[in-house]
Amino acid sequence: MAGLGLWLVATALVAVLAVRRLHDVGYSGWYALLLLVPFLNGVLLLLLLLQPSYPRCTRHGHKVGWQPVA
């Protein structure tokens, strides 16, 4: 039973991080549902990780990209 709880927590964390990353590159967070498709999820995750962030404000209202510390 503890294994199921750990799996649920890990899945929730990956989903949150995937949605944040999708927002960073300018896509809707709903695309994170594609990570549930077997065999396709590994390819999609790799493509998501390889895309660069752009230092701009997204439509979600937060600034992404590298910010120098003043």
C-alpha positions in Angstrom: 0.0 0.0 0.0 2.9 2.4 0.7 4.2 1.8 -2.8 0.9 3.0 -4.3 1.0 6.1 -2.2 4.6 6.8 -3.3 3.6 6.3 -6.9 0.7 8.7 -6.6 2.9 11.4 -5.0 5.6 11.0 -7.7 3.0 11.1 -10.5 1.5 14.3 -9.1 4.9 16.0 -8.8 5.8 15.1 -12.4 2.5 16.4 -13.6 3.0 19.8 -11.8 6.6 20.1 -13.2 5.4 19.2 -16.7 2.7 21.9 -16.6 5.2 24.5 -15.4 7.6 23.5 -18.1 4.9 23.7 -20.7 4.0 27.2 -19.6 7.7 28.1 -19.7 7.9 27.3 -23.4 4.5 28.8 -24.2 2.2 25.8 -24.4 -1.0 25.0 -22.6 -0.6 22.9 -19.5 -3.3 20.5 -20.9 -0.6 19.0 -23.2 0.7 17.3 -20.0 -2.0 14.8 -20.5 -0.1 13.5 -23.5 2.5 12.2 -21.0 -0.1 9.5 -20.0 0.1 7.9 -23.5 2.4 4.8 -23.3 5.6 4.8 -25.5 4.8 8.4 -26.6 5.5 9.8 -23.2 9.2 9.3 -23.3 9.6 11.0 -26.6 7.4 13.9 -25.6 9.2 14.3 -22.3 12.6 14.4 -24.1 11.3 17.0 -26.6 9.9 19.1 -23.7 13.2 19.0 -21.8 15.2 20.0 -24.9 13.2 23.1 -25.8 14.7 26.4 -24.7 12.9 28.9 -22.5 12.6 32.5 -23.7 13.1 35.4 -21.3 9.6 37.0 -21.8 6.3 37.2 -20.1 4.0 34.3 -21.0 0.3 34.4 -21.5 0.1 32.9 -18.0 1.5 36.1 -16.5 4.9 35.1 -15.2 8.3 35.8 -16.6 10.4 32.9 -17.7 14.0 32.4 -18.6 17.3 33.4 -17.0 17.1 36.6 -14.9 20.3 38.3 -13.7 20.5 39.0 -10.0 21.0 42.7 -9.3 
